[in-house]
């Protein structure tokens, strides 16, 4: 056989010249016809053992294997090259090929364009709402002289505050509000110089370091900026009181002056015995003269003050006593229209200046205030005039026997519940109105002293961290500090950092009064414990930074059951709960209470078995953080003076 003839693969992967064929039941004639010769005996296929002849059984027909030579020729598929060449320039096929080629690419381009149109014209996902920094942040308000003394003179200062920022950042604090800051009479709102730091608190360079450190830690700086009152020693007042002199004529309208006093509550003579030169001041405080915002010269001076602090890096301003921005002629009542006019001008100036300054162009600048006894419609009017928010002052008055919490109840449960229900209802209907909450401030008794116990104060602090919007915490509330037992301002005692001398506040021999229980109640001790008030604070403060339900969700306030109630946060779209749902159970009473889950919006019965404990107050023993809880019964049990937060 010629070497060029192809062969079929043989056994064991070889390429033999002969092809083994199994005869099987084929006849001799068939074998002869195929091979052209008769068989000459058994042929053993390659790879098979030869059978023993004596063991072969007798058969009627002999079965053999015949070796057959198979000749194959390559099969030709399709047209040959020579055959194809005749169609290259064929007058029919050549145009047809071009037409098909062009149609292919046109179809491809059309499909590509259609795909792009589908992408752009299809309904897009709703953009994620991005809150401004002040709308959800945990703010820490410190009475500066009581936070941390850095130089051993017994007075807290800016350097001391800077040294404590990292500890505050670790527990979830995101903005820092110092009160006081500016040069004033005895740390008051009687400002001596709107551009100078009080020398007892530090220097201008110390403040720069503080602001830079805050920004390096992605934190925000808020300052008190009194724009309605000054000291009698302020340069503006001194020159305004001598406006008859040519050099001081431009200052004549900076304050309100009258030849006769309409009353003695808001008006005082410039000096004893002078009967024809009276100035308007804060009610009952002659040492706090009131600025006249109707004066164009005064407005420009104050706008320059705002510009100065914006350029220093301040992120937000608390405007104190906003109700004195406009007054009736006798000074006894606020002028609402005048106040709103001033606020619009302040906001316009800040926004204009911000847009003209590259370093702060993209920054949201916070303007806020508090107005005692104001109604929700009054707060909305101030926000519409230019403020970002107004503090809900009501929680700062939570105490039995007050106008907010009448006597007769054993705890403040019902008044807190009513306050939250009223305010939350307004904010649920006005989503652009950011609520701001606080239980404590430098001018009110501490929360742990106003309510029945430190445990109740911890429950309320937990509750506040669940509230929507911005939350201000007065220094020491994160560890349950109480008022001092002595002193003119017992709520301004030294911060309890640790159990060392002066609670870690100062190395001075003579320092601020220190709470007697600082060995047991201090920041360092609680931070080192697995379960403590500051650890609960940290958990919720950190969670507020990243959880959409706590950032954007609506709120539900359940009705009180005894001295307990439920507060929940949830998000819903098209009647469907999305994301996580949080339930806070608070009990201020002295008895364990069972609360129903059935009334909570968005919390369906099939979700009840899937609860997870997020955090709890430090005295809770029946729940553990991260524990899975099956609440199939629809009942949540909470012990006396305890709080727990669950996630569904």
ROBA-445888 format. One line per 8 residues: number of its first residue (from 0); their letters; for each residue z, x, y of C-alpha. Coordinates in steps of 0.5 Angstrom, whole numbers. Last residue first. Layout:
BEGIN
NUM = A = Z:X:Y | ...
END
This chain:
BEGIN
647 = XXXXXXXX = 125:-71:88 | 130:-67:92 | 137:-68:92 | 142:-66:98 | 150:-66:97 | 156:-68:102 | 163:-68:100 | 169:-71:104
639 = XXXXXXXX = 171:-75:98 | 166:-75:92 | 159:-77:91 | 156:-81:86 | 148:-83:86 | 146:-89:83 | 139:-91:81 | 141:-91:73
631 = XXXXXXXX = 136:-87:72 | 139:-81:76 | 138:-75:71 | 140:-69:75 | 137:-62:74 | 141:-57:77 | 138:-52:82 | 145:-52:86
623 = XXXXXXXX = 150:-55:82 | 153:-62:82 | 160:-65:80 | 164:-59:84 | 163:-60:91 | 168:-57:96 | 163:-52:99 | 158:-57:101
615 = XXXXXXXX = 152:-58:97 | 145:-55:96 | 138:-57:93 | 140:-61:87 | 134:-63:83 | 132:-70:82 | 127:-72:76 | 131:-78:73
607 = XXXXXXXX = 130:-83:79 | 123:-81:80 | 120:-87:75 | 125:-92:80 | 121:-91:86 | 123:-87:92 | 118:-88:97 | 123:-92:102
599 = XXXXXXXX = 130:-91:100 | 133:-98:98 | 134:-97:91 | 138:-91:91 | 144:-94:91 | 151:-90:93 | 157:-90:89 | 163:-87:93
591 = XXXXXXXX = 169:-83:91 | 175:-84:96 | 178:-80:102 | 172:-82:107 | 167:-78:110 | 162:-78:105 | 155:-76:106 | 149:-77:101
583 = XXXXXXXX = 142:-73:103 | 136:-75:100 | 130:-71:100 | 123:-73:98 | 117:-68:96 | 110:-68:97 | 106:-75:98 | 109:-82:97
575 = XXXXXXXX = 104:-87:97 | 103:-93:102 | 97:-90:104 | 100:-84:106 | 108:-83:106 | 112:-77:107 | 120:-77:106 | 126:-75:109
567 = XXXXXXXX = 133:-79:107 | 140:-80:109 | 145:-84:105 | 151:-87:107 | 159:-86:106 | 165:-89:109 | 165:-95:105 | 158:-96:104
559 = XXXXXXXX = 154:-95:110 | 147:-97:111 | 142:-92:109 | 138:-88:115 | 131:-87:113 | 127:-81:117 | 120:-79:117 | 117:-73:115
551 = XXXXXXXX = 113:-67:119 | 118:-61:118 | 123:-63:113 | 117:-66:109 | 113:-60:110 | 118:-55:107 | 117:-48:110 | 122:-47:116
543 = XXXXXXXX = 126:-53:114 | 128:-49:108 | 131:-43:111 | 136:-48:115 | 137:-52:109 | 139:-46:105 | 142:-42:110 | 147:-47:112
535 = XXXXXXXX = 149:-49:105 | 151:-41:105 | 155:-41:111 | 159:-47:109 | 161:-43:102 | 158:-43:95 | 156:-36:92 | 161:-32:97
527 = XXXXXXXX = 159:-26:101 | 157:-30:107 | 163:-34:107 | 167:-28:108 | 163:-24:113 | 162:-30:117 | 170:-32:118 | 175:-37:116
519 = XXXXXXXX = 180:-34:111 | 183:-28:115 | 180:-32:122 | 186:-37:121 | 190:-36:127 | 184:-37:132 | 183:-31:136 | 184:-31:144
511 = XXXXXXXX = 180:-27:148 | 181:-19:148 | 187:-15:150 | 187:-9:146 | 179:-8:146 | 176:-7:139 | 172:-13:140 | 169:-19:136
503 = XXXXXXXX = 170:-17:129 | 176:-22:128 | 180:-19:133 | 182:-13:128 | 178:-14:122 | 178:-20:118 | 170:-22:119 | 166:-25:125
495 = XXXXXXXX = 170:-30:128 | 167:-31:134 | 172:-31:140 | 174:-38:143 | 170:-42:147 | 172:-49:144 | 179:-48:147 | 177:-48:154
487 = XXXXXXXX = 183:-48:158 | 187:-44:153 | 192:-46:147 | 191:-48:140 | 184:-45:140 | 178:-50:137 | 176:-50:130 | 171:-46:127
479 = XXXXXXXX = 167:-49:121 | 163:-43:119 | 156:-45:121 | 159:-49:127 | 161:-42:130 | 156:-41:135 | 154:-48:137 | 148:-51:133
471 = XXXXXXXX = 142:-54:136 | 137:-58:132 | 130:-59:134 | 126:-65:130 | 128:-69:124 | 135:-69:122 | 136:-66:115 | 140:-60:118
463 = XXXXXXXX = 144:-65:122 | 147:-68:115 | 149:-61:113 | 153:-60:119 | 156:-67:119 | 158:-65:112 | 161:-59:114 | 165:-63:120
455 = XXXXXXXX = 168:-67:114 | 171:-61:110 | 174:-58:117 | 178:-65:117 | 178:-71:121 | 173:-71:126 | 174:-68:133 | 177:-61:131
447 = XXXXXXXX = 171:-59:126 | 166:-61:131 | 169:-57:137 | 171:-60:143 | 166:-61:148 | 163:-56:154 | 161:-50:151 | 156:-54:146
439 = XXXXXXXX = 157:-58:140 | 154:-64:135 | 147:-62:137 | 140:-66:136 | 133:-65:139 | 128:-71:138 | 121:-69:139 | 117:-75:142
431 = XXXXXXXX = 110:-74:140 | 112:-79:134 | 114:-85:138 | 115:-90:133 | 119:-86:128 | 123:-83:134 | 125:-89:137 | 128:-91:130
423 = XXXXXXXX = 131:-85:129 | 135:-86:135 | 138:-92:133 | 139:-91:126 | 142:-84:128 | 147:-87:133 | 149:-93:128 | 151:-88:122
415 = XXXXXXXX = 155:-83:127 | 159:-89:129 | 160:-92:122 | 162:-85:119 | 167:-83:125 | 173:-84:120 | 179:-88:119 | 176:-94:124
407 = XXXXXXXX = 180:-97:129 | 178:-93:135 | 172:-94:138 | 166:-88:136 | 161:-88:142 | 166:-90:148 | 171:-85:145 | 177:-87:140
399 = XXXXXXXX = 175:-83:134 | 170:-77:136 | 163:-77:136 | 161:-75:143 | 157:-69:142 | 153:-74:137 | 151:-78:143 | 148:-72:147
391 = XXXXXXXX = 141:-73:144 | 138:-67:148 | 132:-69:151 | 125:-66:149 | 119:-63:152 | 120:-64:159 | 114:-66:164 | 114:-73:166
383 = XXXXXXXX = 113:-76:160 | 119:-73:157 | 123:-75:163 | 121:-82:162 | 122:-82:154 | 129:-80:155 | 130:-86:160 | 127:-91:155
375 = XXXXXXXX = 132:-88:150 | 138:-89:154 | 142:-84:158 | 149:-84:158 | 149:-76:160 | 143:-73:161 | 141:-67:157 | 135:-62:159
367 = XXXXXXXX = 129:-59:156 | 123:-55:158 | 120:-50:152 | 114:-46:153 | 109:-46:148 | 105:-39:148 | 98:-38:147 | 97:-36:154
359 = XXXXXXXX = 103:-32:155 | 101:-24:155 | 94:-27:158 | 97:-30:164 | 93:-35:168 | 94:-40:163 | 101:-39:163 | 102:-39:170
351 = XXXXXXXX = 98:-46:170 | 102:-49:165 | 109:-47:168 | 106:-49:175 | 104:-56:172 | 111:-57:168 | 115:-55:175 | 111:-60:179
343 = XXXXXXXX = 111:-66:174 | 119:-65:173 | 119:-65:181 | 116:-72:181 | 120:-74:175 | 126:-73:179 | 124:-76:185 | 122:-83:182
335 = XXXXXXXX = 128:-83:178 | 133:-82:184 | 140:-80:182 | 146:-84:185 | 151:-82:190 | 148:-77:194 | 148:-82:200 | 140:-81:201
327 = XXXXXXXX = 139:-82:194 | 138:-76:190 | 133:-72:186 | 133:-66:182 | 140:-68:181 | 139:-72:175 | 137:-65:172 | 144:-63:171
319 = XXXXXXXX = 142:-57:167 | 135:-55:166 | 135:-51:159 | 129:-46:159 | 124:-44:154 | 121:-38:151 | 123:-32:156 | 119:-26:156
311 = XXXXXXXX = 120:-23:163 | 114:-25:165 | 116:-32:164 | 123:-30:168 | 119:-28:174 | 114:-34:174 | 120:-39:173 | 124:-36:179
303 = XXXXXXXX = 117:-36:183 | 117:-43:182 | 124:-44:185 | 122:-40:191 | 116:-45:192 | 120:-51:191 | 125:-49:196 | 119:-48:201
295 = XXXXXXXX = 116:-54:200 | 123:-58:201 | 124:-64:197 | 127:-60:192 | 133:-60:196 | 138:-55:192 | 145:-58:191 | 152:-54:193
287 = XXXXXXXX = 156:-53:188 | 163:-50:191 | 164:-57:193 | 165:-59:186 | 167:-67:186 | 160:-69:185 | 155:-64:185 | 154:-62:193
279 = XXXXXXXX = 151:-65:199 | 152:-61:206 | 156:-63:212 | 155:-60:219 | 158:-64:225 | 166:-65:223 | 167:-57:223 | 175:-57:222
271 = XXXXXXXX = 175:-53:215 | 168:-50:214 | 161:-53:212 | 164:-60:211 | 164:-63:204 | 159:-69:201 | 159:-71:194 | 165:-74:193
263 = XXXXXXXX = 167:-75:201 | 163:-80:203 | 157:-82:207 | 159:-75:211 | 156:-74:218 | 152:-69:221 | 148:-68:215 | 145:-63:211
255 = XXXXXXXX = 142:-63:204 | 140:-56:202 | 133:-51:202 | 131:-55:209 | 134:-50:214 | 131:-44:210 | 125:-43:214 | 129:-42:220
247 = XXXXXXXX = 133:-36:218 | 130:-31:222 | 130:-35:228 | 138:-36:228 | 139:-44:228 | 138:-44:220 | 145:-41:219 | 148:-45:214
239 = XXXXXXXX = 141:-44:210 | 142:-37:211 | 148:-37:207 | 146:-42:202 | 139:-38:200 | 143:-32:200 | 148:-35:194 | 155:-34:196
231 = XXXXXXXX = 156:-42:196 | 154:-42:189 | 148:-45:187 | 146:-52:184 | 139:-56:182 | 135:-51:179 | 140:-48:174 | 136:-44:169
223 = XXXXXXXX = 140:-43:162 | 136:-39:157 | 132:-39:151 | 129:-33:147 | 125:-34:141 | 125:-31:134 | 120:-27:130 | 124:-21:129
215 = XXXXXXXX = 121:-17:134 | 121:-22:139 | 128:-23:139 | 129:-15:139 | 124:-15:145 | 129:-21:149 | 135:-17:147 | 132:-10:150
207 = XXXXXXXX = 130:-13:156 | 137:-17:157 | 140:-10:156 | 135:-7:161 | 137:-12:166 | 144:-10:166 | 150:-13:162 | 155:-19:161
199 = XXXXXXXX = 160:-17:167 | 154:-16:171 | 151:-23:171 | 144:-22:170 | 140:-23:176 | 134:-27:178 | 137:-33:180 | 142:-30:184
191 = XXXXXXXX = 149:-33:186 | 149:-39:181 | 154:-44:181 | 153:-46:174 | 159:-43:172 | 161:-36:169 | 166:-35:174 | 162:-36:180
183 = XXXXXXXX = 155:-34:178 | 150:-28:176 | 145:-31:171 | 147:-31:163 | 151:-36:161 | 150:-39:156 | 145:-36:151 | 140:-40:147
175 = XXXXXXXX = 137:-36:141 | 131:-39:137 | 130:-38:129 | 137:-38:126 | 135:-38:118 | 142:-35:116 | 139:-28:115 | 136:-29:123
167 = XXXXXXXX = 143:-30:125 | 146:-23:121 | 140:-20:125 | 141:-22:131 | 149:-19:131 | 147:-13:135 | 143:-16:140 | 149:-21:142
159 = XXXXXXXX = 154:-15:143 | 149:-11:148 | 148:-18:152 | 156:-18:153 | 162:-21:150 | 168:-19:154 | 174:-16:152 | 172:-9:155
151 = XXXXXXXX = 171:-6:149 | 164:-4:150 | 160:-8:145 | 164:-15:146 | 161:-20:141 | 160:-28:142 | 165:-30:147 | 163:-28:153
143 = XXXXXXXX = 156:-31:151 | 158:-38:150 | 152:-38:144 | 147:-43:142 | 144:-42:136 | 137:-46:135 | 134:-48:128 | 127:-49:129
135 = XXXXXXXX = 123:-56:128 | 120:-58:135 | 121:-51:138 | 116:-47:135 | 110:-52:136 | 108:-56:130 | 102:-55:126 | 99:-61:123
127 = XXXXXXXX = 95:-60:117 | 88:-62:119 | 86:-69:115 | 81:-67:109 | 74:-67:111 | 69:-74:110 | 62:-71:108 | 57:-70:114
119 = XXXXXXXX = 58:-62:114 | 58:-61:106 | 53:-66:105 | 49:-63:110 | 49:-56:107 | 47:-59:100 | 41:-62:103 | 39:-56:107
111 = XXXXXXXX = 39:-52:100 | 36:-58:96 | 30:-58:101 | 29:-50:101 | 29:-50:93 | 24:-56:94 | 20:-52:99 | 20:-46:94
103 = XXXXXXXX = 18:-50:88 | 12:-53:92 | 9:-47:95 | 9:-44:88 | 6:-50:85 | 0:-50:90 | -1:-43:89 | -2:-43:82
95 = XXXXXXXX = -6:-49:83 | -11:-45:88 | -12:-40:82 | -13:-45:76 | -19:-49:79 | -23:-43:82 | -21:-38:76 | -19:-32:79
87 = XXXXXXXX = -14:-30:74 | -16:-35:69 | -21:-30:66 | -16:-24:65 | -11:-29:61 | -16:-28:55 | -16:-21:56 | -9:-20:56
79 = XXXXXXXX = -8:-24:50 | -7:-32:50 | 0:-35:46 | 3:-32:40 | 0:-27:35 | 3:-27:28 | 3:-19:25 | 1:-19:18
71 = XXXXXXXX = 5:-19:12 | 3:-16:5 | 8:-18:0 | 9:-14:-7 | 12:-17:-12 | 18:-15:-17 | 19:-20:-22 | 26:-21:-24
63 = XXXXXXXX = 27:-24:-31 | 29:-30:-35 | 27:-31:-42 | 26:-38:-44 | 30:-41:-50 | 36:-37:-49 | 41:-33:-54 | 47:-30:-50
55 = XXXXXXXX = 46:-23:-47 | 53:-19:-49 | 49:-15:-54 | 44:-13:-48 | 50:-11:-43 | 48:-14:-36 | 46:-8:-31 | 50:-9:-25
47 = XXXXXXXX = 47:-12:-19 | 45:-8:-12 | 38:-7:-13 | 35:-13:-17 | 35:-11:-25 | 28:-11:-28 | 27:-14:-34 | 21:-13:-38
39 = XXXXXXXX = 14:-12:-37 | 12:-18:-33 | 5:-20:-33 | 0:-18:-27 | -3:-21:-21 | 3:-22:-18 | 3:-29:-15 | -1:-32:-21
31 = XXXXXXXX = 2:-28:-26 | 9:-31:-24 | 6:-38:-24 | 3:-37:-31 | 10:-35:-33 | 14:-41:-31 | 19:-41:-26 | 26:-43:-28
23 = XXXXXXXX = 29:-37:-24 | 24:-32:-23 | 28:-28:-17 | 23:-24:-13 | 25:-17:-11 | 20:-14:-5 | 17:-7:-6 | 16:-2:-1
15 = XXXXXXXX = 23:-2:1 | 26:-3:8 | 34:-2:7 | 40:-6:9 | 43:-7:3 | 38:-11:0 | 31:-11:3 | 28:-12:10
7 = XXXXXXXX = 21:-15:10 | 15:-10:10 | 10:-9:15 | 3:-5:13 | 2:1:17 | 4:5:11 | -2:3:7 | 0:0:0
END
